[in-house]
């Protein structure tokens, strides 16, 4: 058996190991970043699912209360159909608010 073939076979794992070590840090950074992004979303989804399982209602932010020491979110339990309607209304209000901010910024840019 010629020695040249053995060397080529040994060099491929060495190259693969080098590429693995070279890309390990960026790959682990991206995986950690994705886990950090998805873990809170999964936790909230689990909480909402648990509340729905026991009450057949979903928690929904219904408003913000102003208090002496700051603001506080008001969360109410609503039926899923009502939550869809409230979410649609909230989306429309958010779009209107965004349009208002955009127009104010545009006015500032033009001045």
N, CA, C and O atoms as a MOPAC input file, in Angstrom:
PM7 MOZYME 1SCF
protein

 N      0.85100 1    -1.17100 1     0.00000 1
 C      0.00000 1     0.00000 1     0.00000 1
 C      0.90300 1     1.24200 1     0.00000 1
 O      1.79900 1     1.34500 1     0.83800 1
 N      0.68200 1     2.17600 1    -0.91700 1
 C      1.51000 1     3.37500 1    -0.97900 1
 C      1.24000 1     4.30200 1     0.19600 1
 O      0.11100 1     4.40600 1     0.67600 1
 N      2.29500 1     4.97500 1     0.65400 1
 C      2.19200 1     5.89100 1     1.81200 1
 C      1.41100 1     7.15600 1     1.46800 1
 O      0.85700 1     7.78000 1     2.37300 1
 N      1.34300 1     7.55900 1     0.21200 1
 C      0.65400 1     8.78700 1    -0.18900 1
 C     -0.83000 1     8.74900 1     0.15300 1
 O     -1.38100 1     9.75900 1     0.59100 1
 N     -1.47300 1     7.63900 1    -0.03200 1
 C     -2.90000 1     7.51700 1     0.26100 1
 C     -3.17800 1     7.63800 1     1.75800 1
 O     -4.17800 1     8.23300 1     2.16000 1
 N     -2.30300 1     7.08100 1     2.57100 1
 C     -2.48700 1     7.14200 1     4.02000 1
 C     -2.39900 1     8.59200 1     4.48300 1
 O     -3.19400 1     9.03000 1     5.31500 1
 N     -1.44200 1     9.33200 1     3.95200 1
 C     -1.30500 1    10.73700 1     4.34200 1
 C     -2.51700 1    11.56300 1     3.96100 1
 O     -2.96200 1    12.40700 1     4.73900 1
 N     -3.05400 1    11.33300 1     2.78200 1
 C     -4.23500 1    12.08300 1     2.35400 1
 C     -5.41000 1    11.77800 1     3.27300 1
 O     -6.16500 1    12.68400 1     3.62600 1
 N     -5.57500 1    10.55200 1     3.65700 1
 C     -6.67300 1    10.18700 1     4.54900 1
 C     -6.49400 1    10.79700 1     5.93400 1
 O     -7.47700 1    11.17800 1     6.56900 1
 N     -5.26500 1    10.89600 1     6.40800 1
 C     -5.01100 1    11.50300 1     7.71400 1
 C     -5.18800 1    13.01000 1     7.68100 1
 O     -5.57500 1    13.60000 1     8.69000 1
 N     -4.91500 1    13.65400 1     6.54500 1
 C     -4.99300 1    15.10700 1     6.47600 1
 C     -6.43500 1    15.60900 1     6.44300 1
 O     -6.70400 1    16.72800 1     6.87900 1
 N     -7.34300 1    14.82000 1     5.94600 1
 C     -8.74600 1    15.25900 1     5.89300 1
 C     -9.32000 1    15.44200 1     7.30100 1
 O     -9.92300 1    16.48500 1     7.55400 1
 N     -9.17000 1    14.49900 1     8.22700 1
 C     -9.66300 1    14.76100 1     9.58100 1
 C     -8.95300 1    15.93600 1    10.23900 1
 O     -9.56900 1    16.67600 1    11.00500 1
 N     -7.66600 1    16.11800 1     9.95300 1
 C     -6.94900 1    17.25100 1    10.53200 1
 C     -7.52300 1    18.56100 1    10.01100 1
 O     -7.68200 1    19.51200 1    10.77700 1
 N     -7.83300 1    18.62500 1     8.73300 1
 C     -8.42600 1    19.82400 1     8.15000 1
 C     -9.82200 1    20.06600 1     8.72100 1
 O    -10.18100 1    21.19700 1     9.04700 1
 N    -10.59300 1    19.00900 1     8.83500 1
 C    -11.94000 1    19.14200 1     9.39900 1
 C    -11.87700 1    19.61400 1    10.84500 1
 O    -12.68700 1    20.43900 1    11.26800 1
 N    -10.92700 1    19.09900 1    11.59500 1
 C    -10.76400 1    19.51400 1    12.99200 1
 C    -10.35800 1    20.98900 1    13.06000 1
 O    -10.82600 1    21.71600 1    13.93500 1
 N     -9.49700 1    21.43500 1    12.15000 1
 C     -9.07100 1    22.83800 1    12.10800 1
 C    -10.25400 1    23.75200 1    11.78200 1
 O    -10.43800 1    24.78700 1    12.42300 1
 N    -11.05000 1    23.36800 1    10.78800 1
 C    -12.23100 1    24.16500 1    10.41700 1
 C    -13.22200 1    24.18700 1    11.56800 1
 O    -13.83000 1    25.22300 1    11.84000 1
 N    -13.39400 1    23.07400 1    12.24000 1
 C    -14.29200 1    22.99900 1    13.39900 1
 C    -13.84900 1    23.96200 1    14.49400 1
 O    -14.66800 1    24.69400 1    15.04800 1
 N    -12.55900 1    23.96300 1    14.80400 1
 C    -12.04500 1    24.86100 1    15.84300 1
 C    -12.13800 1    26.31500 1    15.41500 1
 O    -12.37800 1    27.19400 1    16.24300 1
 N    -11.94900 1    26.57300 1    14.13400 1
 C    -11.99100 1    27.94100 1    13.61600 1
 C    -13.39900 1    28.52400 1    13.67300 1
 O    -13.56600 1    29.71300 1    13.94400 1
 N    -14.40100 1    27.70500 1    13.42400 1
 C    -15.77800 1    28.19400 1    13.38200 1
 C    -16.53900 1    27.98500 1    14.68500 1
 O    -17.71300 1    28.34400 1    14.76400 1
 N    -15.91600 1    27.42400 1    15.69700 1
 C    -16.61700 1    27.10100 1    16.94000 1
 C    -17.11900 1    28.35400 1    17.65200 1
 O    -18.26600 1    28.38600 1    18.09800 1
 N    -16.28500 1    29.38200 1    17.76600 1
 C    -16.68300 1    30.58600 1    18.50900 1
 C    -17.85200 1    31.30000 1    17.83800 1
 O    -18.84200 1    31.58100 1    18.51400 1
 N    -17.78700 1    31.61400 1    16.52200 1
 C    -18.94100 1    32.28400 1    15.91400 1
 C    -20.21400 1    31.43700 1    15.97600 1
 O    -21.30700 1    31.95700 1    16.20100 1
 N    -20.05600 1    30.12700 1    15.77200 1
 C    -21.23000 1    29.25000 1    15.80000 1
 C    -21.85900 1    29.23400 1    17.18900 1
 O    -23.08000 1    29.31500 1    17.31900 1
 N    -21.03500 1    29.13000 1    18.22500 1
 C    -21.56700 1    29.10900 1    19.58500 1
 C    -22.15000 1    30.46500 1    19.97000 1
 O    -23.13100 1    30.52900 1    20.71000 1
 N    -21.55200 1    31.55000 1    19.47200 1
 C    -22.11700 1    32.87800 1    19.72200 1
 C    -23.51200 1    32.98700 1    19.13200 1
 O    -24.43800 1    33.45600 1    19.79400 1
 N    -23.66100 1    32.55600 1    17.89000 1
 C    -24.97400 1    32.64200 1    17.22500 1
 C    -25.98900 1    31.74900 1    17.92200 1
 O    -27.13300 1    32.15900 1    18.12000 1
 N    -25.59600 1    30.54100 1    18.29600 1
 C    -26.51800 1    29.64800 1    19.00500 1
 C    -26.91400 1    30.23100 1    20.36000 1
 O    -28.07600 1    30.12900 1    20.75500 1
 N    -25.97600 1    30.83500 1    21.07100 1
 C    -26.29700 1    31.46800 1    22.34600 1
 C    -27.21100 1    32.65900 1    22.17200 1
 O    -28.12400 1    32.87400 1    22.96900 1
 N    -26.96500 1    33.43100 1    21.13000 1
 C    -27.81300 1    34.59600 1    20.85200 1
 C    -29.23900 1    34.15300 1    20.53900 1
 O    -30.19600 1    34.74000 1    21.04600 1
 N    -29.38900 1    33.12100 1    19.70700 1
 C    -30.72900 1    32.61000 1    19.38400 1
 C    -31.42100 1    32.03500 1    20.61900 1
 O    -32.61800 1    32.24700 1    20.81100 1
 N    -30.68800 1    31.31800 1    21.44800 1
 C    -31.28400 1    30.77200 1    22.67200 1
 C    -31.71300 1    31.89800 1    23.60000 1
 O    -32.77800 1    31.82900 1    24.21400 1
 N    -30.88500 1    32.93400 1    23.70500 1
 C    -31.24400 1    34.07500 1    24.54200 1
 C    -32.44900 1    34.82300 1    24.02400 1
 O    -33.19200 1    35.42400 1    24.80000 1
 N    -32.64800 1    34.79400 1    22.72800 1
 C    -33.80400 1    35.44900 1    22.12500 1
 C    -35.06600 1    34.59900 1    22.25900 1
 O    -36.14500 1    35.12400 1    22.53400 1
 N    -34.93100 1    33.30400 1    22.06700 1
 C    -36.10000 1    32.43100 1    22.05300 1
 C    -36.54500 1    31.96600 1    23.44400 1
 O    -37.72300 1    31.66300 1    23.63200 1
 N    -35.64600 1    31.90300 1    24.40900 1
 C    -36.01200 1    31.40800 1    25.74200 1
 C    -37.08500 1    32.26800 1    26.41200 1
 O    -38.04300 1    31.70500 1    26.94200 1
 N    -36.97900 1    33.60200 1    26.41900 1
 C    -38.05500 1    34.39500 1    27.03800 1
 C    -39.38300 1    34.25600 1    26.29800 1
 O    -40.44500 1    34.23800 1    26.92200 1
 N    -39.32600 1    34.15800 1    24.97600 1
 C    -40.56300 1    33.98500 1    24.20500 1
 C    -41.21100 1    32.64700 1    24.54900 1
 O    -42.42800 1    32.56800 1    24.71900 1
 N    -40.41100 1    31.61000 1    24.64900 1
 C    -40.93800 1    30.28700 1    25.00900 1
 C    -41.49800 1    30.29400 1    26.43300 1
 O    -42.51500 1    29.65300 1    26.70000 1
 N    -40.84500 1    31.01000 1    27.34400 1
 C    -41.33700 1    31.09000 1    28.72200 1
 C    -42.69000 1    31.79800 1    28.77000 1
 O    -43.60500 1    31.34300 1    29.45700 1
 N    -42.81900 1    32.90500 1    28.04700 1
 C    -44.11000 1    33.60900 1    28.01300 1
 C    -45.19500 1    32.74400 1    27.38100 1
 O    -46.33100 1    32.71700 1    27.85400 1
 N    -44.84100 1    32.04600 1    26.32000 1
 C    -45.81800 1    31.16300 1    25.67500 1
 C    -46.25900 1    30.06800 1    26.63700 1
 O    -47.43500 1    29.70600 1    26.66400 1
 N    -45.33500 1    29.54100 1    27.42100 1
 C    -45.68600 1    28.51800 1    28.41000 1
 C    -46.59700 1    29.06500 1    29.49800 1
 O    -47.53200 1    28.39100 1    29.93100 1
 N    -46.32400 1    30.28300 1    29.93600 1
 C    -47.17800 1    30.90300 1    30.96500 1
 C    -48.58400 1    31.10900 1    30.42500 1
 O    -49.56300 1    30.77000 1    31.08900 1
 N    -48.68700 1    31.66700 1    29.21800 1
 C    -50.01100 1    31.90300 1    28.61700 1
 C    -50.73800 1    30.57900 1    28.41100 1
 O    -51.94000 1    30.49000 1    28.66200 1
 N    -50.02300 1    29.55000 1    27.95600 1
 C    -50.65900 1    28.23800 1    27.75800 1
 C    -51.14600 1    27.66200 1    29.07800 1
 O    -52.22700 1    27.07500 1    29.13600 1
 N    -50.35900 1    27.82400 1    30.14000 1
 C    -50.77800 1    27.32800 1    31.45500 1
 C    -52.00800 1    28.05500 1    31.97600 1
 O    -52.92300 1    27.43000 1    32.51200 1
 N    -52.03100 1    29.36800 1    31.81900 1
 C    -53.20600 1    30.14500 1    32.25700 1
 C    -54.42500 1    29.72600 1    31.44600 1
 O    -55.51100 1    29.55100 1    31.99700 1
 N    -54.24400 1    29.56300 1    30.13100 1
 C    -55.37000 1    29.15000 1    29.29300 1
 C    -55.85300 1    27.75300 1    29.67100 1
 O    -57.05700 1    27.49700 1    29.68000 1
 N    -54.93500 1    26.85500 1    29.97900 1
 C    -55.30100 1    25.48800 1    30.33700 1
 C    -56.20900 1    25.47100 1    31.57300 1
 O    -57.17500 1    24.70900 1    31.62700 1
 N    -55.89600 1    26.31400 1    32.56200 1
 C    -56.66900 1    26.30300 1    33.80700 1
 C    -57.91000 1    27.18600 1    33.77700 1
 O    -58.87800 1    26.89900 1    34.48100 1
 N    -57.90700 1    28.26300 1    32.97400 1
 C    -59.02600 1    29.21500 1    33.02800 1
 C    -59.82900 1    29.31100 1    31.73800 1
 O    -60.92900 1    29.86300 1    31.73600 1
 N    -59.29700 1    28.78300 1    30.64700 1
 C    -59.89000 1    28.92900 1    29.31500 1
 C    -59.98000 1    30.39900 1    28.90500 1
 O    -60.81000 1    30.77000 1    28.07500 1
 N    -59.12700 1    31.22400 1    29.48900 1
 C    -58.99900 1    32.62800 1    29.11100 1
 C    -57.51800 1    32.92500 1    28.95100 1
 O    -56.66700 1    32.20000 1    29.46600 1
 N    -57.22200 1    34.00100 1    28.23000 1
 C    -55.82200 1    34.36900 1    28.01300 1
 C    -55.53100 1    35.70600 1    28.67700 1
 O    -56.39500 1    36.58200 1    28.70600 1
 N    -54.31800 1    35.87600 1    29.21600 1
 C    -53.95600 1    37.17700 1    29.78100 1
 C    -53.72800 1    38.19100 1    28.65800 1
 O    -53.13900 1    37.87000 1    27.62500 1
 N    -54.19700 1    39.40200 1    28.87600 1
 C    -54.07800 1    40.44600 1    27.86000 1
 C    -53.80700 1    41.77100 1    28.55500 1
 O    -54.44500 1    42.09400 1    29.55700 1
 N    -52.86100 1    42.53600 1    28.02600 1
 C    -52.55600 1    43.85700 1    28.59600 1
 C    -53.68200 1    44.79600 1    28.19400 1
 O    -53.86800 1    45.08100 1    27.01100 1
 N    -54.42900 1    45.27300 1    29.17600 1
 C    -55.57800 1    46.12600 1    28.86400 1
 C    -55.27500 1    47.61300 1    29.01400 1
 O    -56.06200 1    48.45000 1    28.57300 1
 N    -54.15900 1    47.94700 1    29.62400 1
 C    -53.83900 1    49.36300 1    29.75100 1
 C    -52.62200 1    49.59200 1    30.62000 1
 O    -51.96600 1    48.65300 1    31.07200 1
 N    -52.33800 1    50.85600 1    30.84000 1
 C    -51.22000 1    51.26800 1    31.67300 1
 C    -51.74500 1    52.22200 1    32.72400 1
 O    -52.39800 1    53.21300 1    32.39600 1
 N    -51.46800 1    51.93600 1    33.97900 1
 C    -51.87700 1    52.81800 1    35.07700 1
 C    -50.71000 1    53.70800 1    35.46500 1
 O    -49.58800 1    53.23400 1    35.65100 1
 N    -50.98000 1    54.99300 1    35.58700 1
 C    -49.97300 1    55.93300 1    36.07400 1
 C    -50.07400 1    55.97300 1    37.59300 1
 O    -51.16300 1    56.14700 1    38.14100 1
 N    -48.95600 1    55.81400 1    38.26600 1
 C    -48.91500 1    55.88100 1    39.72300 1
 C    -47.83100 1    56.85500 1    40.13900 1
 O    -47.05700 1    57.33400 1    39.30900 1
 N    -47.78200 1    57.14400 1    41.42700 1
 C    -46.79500 1    58.08200 1    41.94000 1
 C    -45.36800 1    57.59600 1    41.67700 1
 O    -44.49200 1    58.38700 1    41.32700 1
 N    -45.14300 1    56.31000 1    41.84600 1
 C    -43.79100 1    55.77600 1    41.70700 1
 C    -43.50300 1    55.22400 1    40.31200 1
 O    -42.46200 1    54.59300 1    40.12400 1
 N    -44.36700 1    55.43100 1    39.33900 1
 C    -44.11000 1    54.97500 1    37.98000 1
 C    -45.36500 1    54.46200 1    37.30200 1
 O    -46.48700 1    54.77900 1    37.69500 1
 N    -45.14700 1    53.67200 1    36.28900 1
 C    -46.25200 1    53.09500 1    35.52000 1
 C    -46.39000 1    51.61700 1    35.83300 1
 O    -45.45700 1    50.96500 1    36.30200 1
 N    -47.59300 1    51.10700 1    35.55600 1
 C    -47.87000 1    49.70300 1    35.80900 1
 C    -48.78000 1    49.16800 1    34.71400 1
 O    -49.76700 1    49.81000 1    34.35500 1
 N    -48.45400 1    48.00000 1    34.18400 1
 C    -49.31600 1    47.37200 1    33.18200 1
 C    -50.49900 1    46.71500 1    33.87000 1
 O    -50.35500 1    46.09000 1    34.92100 1
 N    -51.65900 1    46.86000 1    33.27200 1
 C    -52.86700 1    46.21500 1    33.78200 1
 C    -53.14500 1    45.01600 1    32.88200 1
 O    -53.36400 1    45.16200 1    31.68000 1
 N    -53.13300 1    43.83600 1    33.48200 1
 C    -53.36200 1    42.60200 1    32.72500 1
 C    -54.67100 1    41.99100 1    33.18700 1
 O    -54.89600 1    41.79400 1    34.38100 1
 N    -55.53400 1    41.69500 1    32.21900 1
 C    -56.83000 1    41.08100 1    32.51600 1
 C    -56.93400 1    39.75500 1    31.77500 1
 O    -56.27900 1    39.54500 1    30.75400 1
 N    -57.76000 1    38.87300 1    32.30200 1
 C    -58.05200 1    37.62400 1    31.61100 1
 C    -59.26600 1    37.83500 1    30.71900 1
 O    -60.32700 1    38.24400 1    31.18900 1
 N    -59.10400 1    37.55400 1    29.43600 1
 C    -60.19800 1    37.74100 1    28.48100 1
 C    -60.35700 1    36.46300 1    27.66000 1
 O    -59.44700 1    35.63900 1    27.57700 1
 N    -61.52800 1    36.32200 1    27.06000 1
 C    -61.78300 1    35.18300 1    26.18200 1
 C    -60.89400 1    35.30100 1    24.93500 1
 O    -60.57400 1    36.41300 1    24.51500 1
 N    -60.49700 1    34.18000 1    24.34600 1
 C    -59.61700 1    34.23100 1    23.17000 1
 C    -60.18500 1    35.06300 1    22.01100 1
 O    -59.44000 1    35.77200 1    21.33600 1
 N    -61.49400 1    34.97800 1    21.78200 1
 C    -62.09800 1    35.77100 1    20.70300 1
 C    -61.99700 1    37.26400 1    21.00400 1
 O    -61.71400 1    38.06600 1    20.11400 1
 N    -62.23000 1    37.63000 1    22.26000 1
 C    -62.11700 1    39.03300 1    22.65300 1
 C    -60.66100 1    39.50400 1    22.55000 1
 O    -60.40200 1    40.65500 1    22.20100 1
 N    -59.72400 1    38.61700 1    22.85100 1
 C    -58.30200 1    38.97000 1    22.74500 1
 C    -57.92600 1    39.27300 1    21.29900 1
 O    -57.14000 1    40.18600 1    21.04700 1
 N    -58.47500 1    38.52300 1    20.34400 1
 C    -58.20000 1    38.79500 1    18.93200 1
 C    -58.69600 1    40.17900 1    18.53500 1
 O    -58.00700 1    40.91700 1    17.83100 1
 N    -59.89400 1    40.52600 1    18.99000 1
 C    -60.45300 1    41.84700 1    18.68400 1
 C    -59.59900 1    42.93500 1    19.32600 1
 O    -59.27300 1    43.93100 1    18.68000 1
 N    -59.23800 1    42.75100 1    20.59000 1
 C    -58.40700 1    43.73800 1    21.27700 1
 C    -57.03400 1    43.86400 1    20.62400 1
 O    -56.49400 1    44.96700 1    20.53300 1
 N    -56.46900 1    42.75500 1    20.17200 1
 C    -55.17100 1    42.78500 1    19.50700 1
 C    -55.26300 1    43.54800 1    18.18500 1
 O    -54.35900 1    44.30900 1    17.84000 1
 N    -56.34200 1    43.34400 1    17.45700 1
 C    -56.53800 1    44.06800 1    16.19800 1
 C    -56.65300 1    45.56600 1    16.46400 1
 O    -56.05000 1    46.37500 1    15.75900 1
 N    -57.42900 1    45.93100 1    17.48400 1
 C    -57.55900 1    47.35700 1    17.84700 1
 C    -56.21200 1    47.93100 1    18.27000 1
 O    -55.85700 1    49.04500 1    17.88500 1
 N    -55.47300 1    47.17500 1    19.05400 1
 C    -54.15500 1    47.62700 1    19.48600 1
 C    -53.20300 1    47.81000 1    18.31900 1
 O    -52.40500 1    48.74700 1    18.31200 1
 N    -53.27600 1    46.93100 1    17.33500 1
 C    -52.45300 1    47.06400 1    16.13100 1
 C    -52.78800 1    48.32400 1    15.36000 1
 O    -51.90000 1    49.01900 1    14.86600 1
 N    -54.08500 1    48.61400 1    15.25900 1
 C    -54.49500 1    49.84100 1    14.56300 1
 C    -54.01300 1    51.07400 1    15.32300 1
 O    -53.55800 1    52.04200 1    14.71400 1
 N    -54.11100 1    51.04200 1    16.65000 1
 C    -53.64400 1    52.16800 1    17.45900 1
 C    -52.13000 1    52.32900 1    17.34100 1
 O    -51.62700 1    53.45100 1    17.28600 1
 N    -51.40900 1    51.22300 1    17.30300 1
 C    -49.95000 1    51.28300 1    17.15900 1
 C    -49.56300 1    51.85200 1    15.79200 1
 O    -48.61800 1    52.63400 1    15.69100 1
 N    -50.29100 1    51.45900 1    14.73900 1
 C    -50.01300 1    52.01400 1    13.41300 1
 C    -50.28200 1    53.50800 1    13.38700 1
 O    -49.50200 1    54.26700 1    12.81200 1
 N    -51.38500 1    53.94300 1    14.00700 1
 C    -51.69300 1    55.37100 1    14.05400 1
 C    -50.61500 1    56.12500 1    14.82600 1
 O    -50.20300 1    57.21000 1    14.41500 1
 N    -50.16100 1    55.56300 1    15.93100 1
 C    -49.09900 1    56.18900 1    16.71500 1
 C    -47.80500 1    56.25800 1    15.90700 1
 O    -47.11400 1    57.27600 1    15.92900 1
 N    -47.47700 1    55.18900 1    15.19800 1
 C    -46.28800 1    55.17700 1    14.35400 1
 C    -46.36600 1    56.21100 1    13.24700 1
 O    -45.37500 1    56.87700 1    12.94400 1
 N    -47.54100 1    56.35100 1    12.64000 1
 C    -47.72500 1    57.37100 1    11.59700 1
 C    -47.54600 1    58.76600 1    12.16900 1
 O    -46.95100 1    59.63500 1    11.53200 1
 N    -48.06400 1    58.97800 1    13.37400 1
 C    -47.92400 1    60.27700 1    14.03100 1
 C    -46.44800 1    60.59300 1    14.30900 1
 O    -45.99300 1    61.70900 1    14.05800 1
 N    -45.72300 1    59.63200 1    14.81600 1
 C    -44.29200 1    59.82200 1    15.08600 1
 C    -43.53300 1    60.08100 1    13.79100 1
 O    -42.67000 1    60.95800 1    13.73900 1
 N    -43.85400 1    59.32100 1    12.74300 1
 C    -43.19300 1    59.51300 1    11.44800 1
 C    -43.42600 1    60.91300 1    10.90400 1
 O    -42.50400 1    61.55400 1    10.40000 1
 N    -44.67100 1    61.38600 1    11.00800 1
 C    -44.96700 1    62.72900 1    10.49400 1
 C    -44.23600 1    63.79800 1    11.30200 1
 O    -43.75300 1    64.77800 1    10.73600 1
 N    -44.15100 1    63.61600 1    12.62700 1
 C    -43.41400 1    64.57500 1    13.45100 1
 C    -41.92600 1    64.57300 1    13.09400 1
 O    -41.31200 1    65.63600 1    13.00500 1
 N    -41.35300 1    63.41200 1    12.89200 1
 C    -39.95300 1    63.32600 1    12.49700 1
 C    -39.72500 1    63.94800 1    11.12700 1
 O    -38.72300 1    64.62900 1    10.90800 1
 N    -40.63900 1    63.71700 1    10.21800 1
 C    -40.53300 1    64.29300 1     8.88100 1
 C    -40.57000 1    65.81000 1     8.95200 1
 O    -39.81100 1    66.47700 1     8.24800 1
 N    -41.44300 1    66.37100 1     9.79500 1
 C    -41.50900 1    67.82100 1     9.98200 1
 C    -40.19100 1    68.36300 1    10.55000 1
 O    -39.71500 1    69.41800 1    10.13100 1
 N    -39.61400 1    67.64000 1    11.49400 1
 C    -38.33800 1    68.06300 1    12.07900 1
 C    -37.21100 1    68.02000 1    11.04300 1
 O    -36.34200 1    68.89200 1    11.03200 1
 N    -37.22700 1    67.02800 1    10.19300 1
 C    -36.19500 1    66.91200 1     9.16000 1
 C    -36.31200 1    68.04200 1     8.15700 1
 O    -35.30200 1    68.59900 1     7.72600 1
 N    -37.54700 1    68.38900 1     7.77900 1
 C    -37.76600 1    69.43200 1     6.80000 1
 C    -37.39200 1    70.82900 1     7.32000 1
 O    -37.08200 1    71.71500 1     6.52400 1
 N    -37.41700 1    71.02800 1     8.60600 1
 C    -37.11800 1    72.36300 1     9.16200 1
 C    -35.68000 1    72.66100 1     9.18100 1
 O    -35.27900 1    73.74000 1     9.61800 1

